[in-house]
Amino acid sequence: MAVMVDTGPLYALADADDAYHAVIESYVAAIHETLIVPSPVVPEVCCLLLAHLGPEAELEFLRSCSRRCGSNTRREGM
């Protein structure tokens, strides 16, 4: 089974001051399902991270996405 993740939980994971940070962090640590991030969510998270936490947080999010999707990316027609 996979879990589709929207902007809010991803932002909460990055922002330790977010009201939902601890809850989301605990949930993600406890599950073993693949997290699916729809492509429109990526720029939304980047925009929020840049505006509220700065460029390093945005870059870390993108690096995290890159590390995690390398072997899980399915390419149609390949």
C-alpha positions as CSV (number, residue, x, y, z in Angstrom):
1,M,0.0,0.0,0.0
2,A,1.1,3.6,-0.6
3,V,0.2,6.9,1.0
4,M,-0.3,10.0,-1.0
5,V,1.1,13.1,0.7
6,D,0.0,16.6,0.2
7,T,1.8,19.9,1.0
8,G,0.8,20.4,4.6
9,P,2.3,17.2,6.1
10,L,5.5,17.7,4.1
11,Y,5.9,21.3,5.3
12,A,5.1,20.2,8.9
13,L,8.0,17.6,8.7
14,A,10.4,20.3,7.8
15,D,9.3,22.9,10.3
16,A,9.9,21.9,13.9
17,D,7.7,24.8,15.1
18,D,4.7,23.6,13.0
19,A,1.8,22.5,15.2
20,Y,1.6,19.2,13.4
21,H,5.4,18.5,13.2
22,A,5.6,15.9,16.0
23,V,2.4,14.1,14.9
24,I,3.5,13.8,11.3
25,E,7.0,12.9,12.2
26,S,5.7,10.0,14.4
27,Y,3.3,8.8,11.7
28,V,6.0,8.8,9.0
29,A,8.4,6.9,11.3
30,A,5.8,4.3,12.2
31,I,4.6,3.4,8.7
32,H,6.4,1.3,6.1
33,E,4.4,2.3,3.1
34,T,5.8,4.2,0.1
35,L,5.0,7.9,0.2
36,I,3.7,9.3,-3.1
37,V,4.2,13.0,-3.7
38,P,2.1,14.3,-6.6
39,S,4.2,16.5,-8.9
40,P,2.1,19.7,-8.2
41,V,2.9,19.3,-4.5
42,V,6.7,19.7,-5.0
43,P,6.7,23.4,-6.0
44,E,4.0,24.2,-3.4
45,V,6.3,22.8,-0.6
46,C,9.3,24.5,-2.1
47,C,7.5,27.9,-2.1
48,L,6.5,27.5,1.5
49,L,9.9,26.3,2.7
50,L,11.7,29.1,0.9
51,A,9.3,31.8,2.3
52,H,9.2,30.5,5.9
53,L,12.4,28.6,6.5
54,G,14.8,29.8,3.8
55,P,16.7,28.3,0.9
56,E,18.6,25.6,2.8
57,A,15.3,24.0,3.9
58,E,14.1,24.1,0.3
59,L,17.3,22.5,-1.0
60,E,17.2,19.8,1.7
61,F,13.6,19.0,0.7
62,L,14.6,18.6,-2.9
63,R,17.6,16.6,-2.0
64,S,15.5,14.3,0.1
65,C,13.0,13.8,-2.8
66,S,15.9,13.0,-5.1
67,R,17.5,10.5,-2.7
68,R,14.2,8.7,-2.0
69,C,12.8,8.5,-5.5
70,G,15.9,7.2,-7.4
71,S,15.0,3.5,-7.3
72,N,11.3,4.0,-6.9
73,T,10.7,6.0,-10.0
74,R,8.8,4.0,-12.6
75,R,9.3,5.3,-16.1
76,E,6.5,4.5,-18.5
77,G,7.7,2.9,-21.8
78,M,11.1,1.8,-20.5
